[in-house]
């Protein structure tokens, strides 16, 4: 089979990025992140954006879709796909191998199964017109033009409401973001459930002791609201509740730890769903470089 992409996926805390960087170094590749929060500038510790993972023997492996947007701005699946295909084209044009790496199931699924997404021209004039309206008026307008809201958070953030309205207004005049012919060799990293829980808890303790609370404080100081932190979920949501006085430190820690464990289970549910749809995932136990290298050497370069 003629592959043109290597995907490294798995639940949180399994060591995806470091393994991918090693493999990209070995096979002349560059990394495209598939993480819905690492796109945000200044959200580093809470999202696991450890840039040292990209350092292999003193060489920084080129990486894409990291730090591309401010936390006050919105990011969505359409933008991810747009940036992915731009990065994919750029990397392959230079005869390098793109590595798609992450754990955001929706983003991974969109590439591996070839979603075609409606392209919306976020016209600046129309945006300015809508931005003049009060948020209560925008909510009513969105309810009228959209019979089925995709996400209840569409009604909480003004910019999200405006964009949702503009998407709906364009539905009868669709352009399509054409998918490239992606054929991915996909490797999944997994651990036994108890080991995943252990790794998550140890990592959480380390992050809390090494600047994660201070990172959230800085976001608040920079004008990010507690409501916005809630939308980012997990670390930002629960630390935000701690900083606002809604939770004690211990309650924050316990609730956050449980939430991350649940998140890891949901990630695995996504991956099993993808397999049921016919996406082949070559699973390895832990970030085993030798095993992953063997899979790539055996499958990727056939017919090349």
Beta strands, then each sheet from edge to edge (+ up, - down):
strand 1: 5-10
strand 2: 29-34
strand 3: 40-41
strand 4: 55-56
strand 5: 59-60
strand 6: 63-64
strand 7: 69-70
strand 8: 97-102
strand 9: 117-119
strand 10: 175-177
strand 11: 184-190
strand 12: 281-285
sheet 1: 6+ 2+ 8+ 1+ 11+ 12+
sheet 2: 3+ 7+
sheet 3: 4+ 5-
sheet 4: 9+ 10-
end
